[in-house]
Amino acid sequence: MIIPVIDILTDEIKTLNASEIQYLNRTGVKGSVIKLVTDSSEYRMLNNAEWVSMLRDSENLIKSDADTYINPAKVINLKTDEAMIEFVNGKQIEIAKSAVKRVQVSLEKTK
């Protein structure tokens, strides 16, 4: 299994094969920080914000509102009147009405 992690020494996001882990240690409030140790380095698991940032940056996700990011490559239609995005598989998601114009501009830039 490949795990996205942050190198403790360099603060770089890297991937780590789970078979390389010698041990892991839960620290922080209620074990909220997971430290992974290999024979050559120490890492920590990404927190939720870092995970979203990594996906946003690597997959060019568009932020539609505070809690939603959209993969423009999977969008087939933006229904501006309904503030609804339709994906290639037919699924739909409602976005904030205040974000429609910004999402529309972002989608146009990615096409």
C-alpha positions in Angstrom: 0.0 0.0 0.0 1.3 3.5 -0.9 0.8 6.1 1.8 1.2 9.9 1.3 3.4 11.3 4.1 5.4 14.3 5.2 9.1 13.9 5.7 9.8 15.3 9.2 13.2 16.6 8.3 12.4 18.3 5.0 8.6 19.0 5.3 8.2 17.5 1.8 5.2 15.4 0.8 6.3 12.0 -0.3 4.9 8.6 -0.8 5.9 5.7 1.3 5.3 2.0 0.7 3.7 0.5 3.8 6.2 -2.4 3.7 9.0 0.0 4.5 7.6 0.9 7.9 9.6 -0.3 10.9 7.1 1.0 13.4 4.5 3.8 13.9 3.8 5.9 16.9 0.7 7.8 17.8 1.3 11.1 19.5 -0.5 14.4 20.0 -4.0 14.9 21.3 -5.8 11.6 21.4 -3.2 10.1 19.0 -4.0 12.7 16.3 -0.4 12.7 14.9 0.9 9.4 13.5 4.7 9.2 13.1 6.0 6.5 10.8 9.6 5.3 11.0 11.6 3.5 8.3 15.2 2.4 8.3 16.2 5.7 6.6 13.8 8.4 7.7 10.9 9.5 9.8 7.5 10.7 8.5 4.2 11.8 9.7 0.8 11.1 8.2 -0.9 14.1 6.5 -3.7 15.8 8.4 -7.0 16.4 6.7 -6.1 19.9 5.4 -2.7 18.7 4.1 -4.4 15.8 2.3 -6.9 18.1 0.6 -4.1 20.5 -0.4 -2.1 17.6 -1.9 -5.1 16.4 -3.9 -6.0 20.0 -5.0 -2.5 20.7 -6.2 -1.8 17.3 -7.8 -5.1 16.9 -9.5 -5.9 20.6 -10.2 -9.2 20.4 -8.1 -11.3 23.6 -8.1 -12.6 24.9 -4.8 -16.4 25.6 -5.2 -17.0 26.4 -1.5 -15.5 25.9 1.9 -16.1 22.1 1.9 -16.2 21.1 -1.8 -13.5 20.6 -4.4 -14.3 19.6 -7.9 -12.2 17.7 -10.5 -12.8 19.7 -13.7 -11.8 16.7 -15.9 -14.9 14.8 -14.6 -17.4 17.7 -15.1 -19.7 17.5 -18.1 -22.1 20.3 -17.3 -22.5 23.3 -15.0 -26.1 24.2 -14.5 -25.7 27.8 -13.5 -29.4 28.4 -12.8 -29.6 25.5 -10.4 -26.0 25.9 -9.0 -25.5 22.2 -9.9 -22.6 20.4 -11.4 -23.1 17.2 -13.4 -20.3 14.6 -13.7 -19.5 12.1 -16.4 -21.2 9.2 -14.5 -24.4 11.2 -14.1 -23.9 12.1 -10.5 -24.7 15.7 -9.5 -23.6 18.0 -6.7 -25.0 21.3 -5.6 -22.6 24.1 -5.1 -22.9 27.4 -3.4 -24.8 29.9 -5.5 -22.1 32.5 -4.7 -19.5 30.2 -6.2 -21.1 29.5 -9.6 -19.4 32.3 -11.5 -16.0 31.5 -10.0 -16.4 27.8 -10.8 -17.6 28.6 -14.3 -14.5 30.8 -15.0 -12.2 28.1 -13.5 -13.8 25.4 -15.6 -13.4 27.4 -18.8 -9.7 27.9 -17.9 -9.1 24.1 -17.6 -10.8 23.2 -20.9 
